[in-house]
Amino acid sequence: MAIDWQPLCEIIKSHESFVLTSHCRADCDAVGSELALAQILQSLGKTVVISNGDPVPEHIRFIDPENQVRVLGQSGQDGAVEPKELWKIDVLIIVDTSAWVQLGPMAEVVKAFPGERVIVDHHVSQDDMGAIEFKEETAEATGRLILELGEALGVTITPEIAMPLFAAIATDTGWFRFSSVKEETFLALARLVAAGADPPGIFSALYEQHSLARLYLRGRILDHVVSDADGRMLSTHVTQQDFRETGAKTTDTEDAINTLHTVAGSEVAVLFVELEPEVTKVSLRSRTAFNVQAIAAQFGGGGHKAASGGTFAGTLEEAQVAVLGAVRAALG
């Protein structure tokens, strides 16, 4: 193991209550890691609260059937958790992000948290969160790190732990097709399957239960594709009008960008999603040595060399001009 888990094991053994959080618009790696870590801690007799800045996206709610992930809010709101409740807890663990901007409303809670802070993450980009960090940037998913932590703690990996961790690793590797996949990936997956993870069931829940609106939106995304830099860069976008006319949601753009890499010769893929008139989500993917994390960093984003993104403060058109211009310049 690249990470020495002993210090975190000691923190866990010496405290009784934990709050877990992750980034907004959470994916399976974020939520799966939270849920599995919660199960691991609870098996040791610890009290655990999971609190995120926004709800679990609808298309991955299957991994949280008991609605364990609560949303930061005011008392009286269904399932909401208040900051004052979280500040009474011993330890706060942030998974799958090291960036303030990605925490959304939870950022202020973390900044004011009086107890010990811990980060478990695999992303390159990071901020100083005043936390003890357990990071492995070469790991394909935070889910694999949570598995290693559970094993270091001597916890039996149950089906309830194995299922969200398998989903975490599978989605963050594009169902094992990204360059981040290595021998350790499949060894970890084998342990999870032996512990009760059901790959066919997880695949069906992830990719075979979509709404018709999501399918219609995928058609719009493909219709907007533009080839640039002699075919080395492909980009596309989604407007608010696209969402209104198809009935789709922002979460329905999940994984759409990877379709652009099915075109021969493409090196960089860029997806722009108009969240608001002056707010644009930007996702970048690379399947060569081209470093998209360096592009995202220019606009306050982050991630990995092969997969990065961020939120652009400007119109869709402004984001396209700025980001695509940066990619063209980097491509030479």
DACOR-V978018 format. One record per backbone hydrogen bond with DSSP energy under -0.5 kcal/mol. CO is the residue of the C=O (numbers start at 1). NH is the residue of the N-H. E is the energy in kcal/mol with one decimal. If there is no record, write none. Layout:
co=CO nh=NH e=E
co=CO nh=NH e=E
This chain:
co=3 nh=5 e=-0.9
co=5 nh=9 e=-2.6
co=6 nh=10 e=-2.3
co=7 nh=11 e=-1.9
co=8 nh=12 e=-2.6
co=9 nh=13 e=-2.5
co=10 nh=14 e=-1.8
co=12 nh=15 e=-1.0
co=16 nh=47 e=-2.8
co=17 nh=91 e=-1.8
co=18 nh=49 e=-2.3
co=19 nh=93 e=-2.8
co=20 nh=51 e=-2.9
co=21 nh=95 e=-2.5
co=27 nh=31 e=-2.5
co=28 nh=32 e=-2.4
co=29 nh=33 e=-1.6
co=30 nh=34 e=-2.1
co=31 nh=35 e=-2.9
co=32 nh=36 e=-2.4
co=33 nh=37 e=-2.4
co=34 nh=38 e=-2.4
co=35 nh=39 e=-2.1
co=36 nh=40 e=-2.3
co=37 nh=41 e=-2.7
co=38 nh=42 e=-2.7
co=39 nh=43 e=-2.0
co=40 nh=44 e=-0.7
co=41 nh=44 e=-0.9
co=41 nh=46 e=-2.2
co=42 nh=45 e=-1.8
co=47 nh=18 e=-2.6
co=49 nh=20 e=-2.7
co=49 nh=51 e=-0.5
co=50 nh=70 e=-2.4
co=52 nh=72 e=-2.6
co=57 nh=60 e=-1.8
co=58 nh=61 e=-1.4
co=60 nh=63 e=-1.6
co=61 nh=64 e=-1.8
co=62 nh=65 e=-0.5
co=64 nh=67 e=-1.8
co=68 nh=50 e=-0.6
co=68 nh=70 e=-0.7
co=70 nh=52 e=-2.6
co=71 nh=81 e=-1.8
co=74 nh=77 e=-1.8
co=77 nh=80 e=-1.9
co=79 nh=71 e=-0.6
co=81 nh=73 e=-2.1
co=82 nh=85 e=-0.9
co=82 nh=86 e=-1.3
co=83 nh=87 e=-2.2
co=85 nh=88 e=-0.7
co=86 nh=89 e=-1.8
co=90 nh=116 e=-1.4
co=91 nh=19 e=-2.5
co=92 nh=94 e=-0.5
co=92 nh=118 e=-2.5
co=93 nh=21 e=-2.1
co=93 nh=95 e=-0.5
co=94 nh=120 e=-2.7
co=98 nh=127 e=-2.9
co=99 nh=102 e=-0.7
co=99 nh=103 e=-0.5
co=100 nh=103 e=-1.7
co=101 nh=104 e=-0.7
co=102 nh=24 e=-3.1
co=103 nh=106 e=-1.7
co=104 nh=107 e=-1.8
co=105 nh=108 e=-0.6
co=105 nh=109 e=-0.7
co=106 nh=110 e=-2.5
co=107 nh=111 e=-2.4
co=108 nh=112 e=-1.5
co=109 nh=113 e=-0.5
co=110 nh=113 e=-1.0
co=116 nh=92 e=-2.9
co=117 nh=132 e=-2.4
co=118 nh=94 e=-3.2
co=119 nh=134 e=-2.7
co=120 nh=96 e=-2.1
co=121 nh=136 e=-1.6
co=127 nh=129 e=-1.0
co=131 nh=133 e=-0.6
co=132 nh=119 e=-2.5
co=134 nh=121 e=-1.5
co=136 nh=139 e=-1.6
co=141 nh=144 e=-0.6
co=141 nh=145 e=-0.9
co=142 nh=146 e=-2.1
co=143 nh=147 e=-1.9
co=144 nh=148 e=-2.2
co=145 nh=149 e=-2.4
co=146 nh=150 e=-2.6
co=147 nh=151 e=-2.3
co=148 nh=152 e=-2.5
co=149 nh=153 e=-1.8
co=150 nh=155 e=-2.4
co=151 nh=154 e=-1.1
co=156 nh=158 e=-0.9
co=158 nh=161 e=-0.9
co=158 nh=162 e=-3.0
co=159 nh=163 e=-2.4
co=161 nh=165 e=-1.4
co=162 nh=166 e=-2.5
co=163 nh=167 e=-2.2
co=164 nh=168 e=-2.0
co=165 nh=169 e=-2.4
co=166 nh=170 e=-2.8
co=167 nh=171 e=-2.2
co=168 nh=172 e=-1.8
co=169 nh=173 e=-0.9
co=170 nh=175 e=-3.8
co=171 nh=174 e=-1.4
co=173 nh=177 e=-2.0
co=173 nh=178 e=-1.7
co=178 nh=181 e=-1.7
co=182 nh=185 e=-0.8
co=182 nh=186 e=-1.2
co=183 nh=187 e=-1.9
co=184 nh=188 e=-2.3
co=185 nh=189 e=-2.4
co=186 nh=190 e=-2.3
co=187 nh=191 e=-1.7
co=188 nh=192 e=-2.0
co=189 nh=193 e=-2.6
co=190 nh=194 e=-2.4
co=191 nh=195 e=-1.3
co=192 nh=197 e=-2.5
co=193 nh=196 e=-1.3
co=197 nh=199 e=-0.6
co=198 nh=202 e=-2.5
co=199 nh=203 e=-2.8
co=200 nh=204 e=-2.4
co=201 nh=205 e=-2.2
co=202 nh=206 e=-2.0
co=203 nh=207 e=-3.0
co=204 nh=208 e=-2.1
co=211 nh=215 e=-1.4
co=212 nh=216 e=-2.4
co=213 nh=217 e=-2.4
co=214 nh=218 e=-2.1
co=215 nh=219 e=-1.5
co=216 nh=220 e=-1.5
co=217 nh=221 e=-2.5
co=218 nh=222 e=-2.2
co=219 nh=223 e=-2.0
co=220 nh=224 e=-1.3
co=222 nh=225 e=-1.1
co=226 nh=235 e=-2.4
co=228 nh=233 e=-2.3
co=229 nh=232 e=-1.6
co=232 nh=267 e=-3.1
co=232 nh=268 e=-2.5
co=233 nh=228 e=-2.9
co=234 nh=270 e=-2.1
co=235 nh=226 e=-3.0
co=236 nh=272 e=-2.1
co=238 nh=274 e=-2.8
co=239 nh=243 e=-1.7
co=240 nh=244 e=-2.4
co=241 nh=245 e=-2.7
co=242 nh=246 e=-1.8
co=243 nh=247 e=-1.9
co=243 nh=248 e=-0.6
co=249 nh=252 e=-1.6
co=250 nh=253 e=-1.7
co=251 nh=254 e=-1.5
co=253 nh=256 e=-2.0
co=255 nh=258 e=-0.8
co=256 nh=259 e=-1.5
co=257 nh=260 e=-1.3
co=258 nh=261 e=-0.9
co=259 nh=262 e=-1.7
co=260 nh=263 e=-1.3
co=263 nh=266 e=-1.7
co=267 nh=287 e=-1.9
co=268 nh=234 e=-2.5
co=269 nh=285 e=-2.4
co=270 nh=236 e=-2.0
co=271 nh=283 e=-2.5
co=272 nh=238 e=-2.1
co=272 nh=274 e=-0.5
co=273 nh=275 e=-1.0
co=273 nh=281 e=-2.9
co=276 nh=279 e=-1.5
co=278 nh=314 e=-0.6
co=279 nh=275 e=-1.6
co=279 nh=276 e=-2.1
co=280 nh=312 e=-3.6
co=281 nh=273 e=-2.8
co=282 nh=310 e=-2.2
co=283 nh=271 e=-2.6
co=284 nh=308 e=-2.2
co=285 nh=269 e=-2.6
co=290 nh=292 e=-0.9
co=291 nh=295 e=-0.7
co=292 nh=296 e=-2.5
co=293 nh=297 e=-2.3
co=294 nh=298 e=-0.8
co=295 nh=298 e=-0.9
co=295 nh=299 e=-0.5
co=296 nh=299 e=-1.5
co=296 nh=301 e=-2.9
co=297 nh=300 e=-1.4
co=302 nh=309 e=-2.2
co=303 nh=124 e=-1.5
co=303 nh=125 e=-0.9
co=305 nh=292 e=-2.5
co=306 nh=286 e=-2.4
co=307 nh=304 e=-3.2
co=308 nh=284 e=-3.1
co=309 nh=302 e=-2.4
co=310 nh=282 e=-3.1
co=310 nh=312 e=-0.5
co=311 nh=313 e=-0.5
co=312 nh=280 e=-2.5
co=312 nh=314 e=-1.6
co=315 nh=319 e=-2.4
co=316 nh=320 e=-2.3
co=317 nh=321 e=-2.3
co=318 nh=322 e=-2.4
co=319 nh=323 e=-2.7
co=320 nh=324 e=-1.8
co=321 nh=325 e=-1.3
co=322 nh=326 e=-1.7
co=323 nh=327 e=-2.2
co=324 nh=328 e=-2.6
co=325 nh=329 e=-2.2
co=326 nh=330 e=-2.0
co=327 nh=331 e=-2.4
co=328 nh=332 e=-1.3
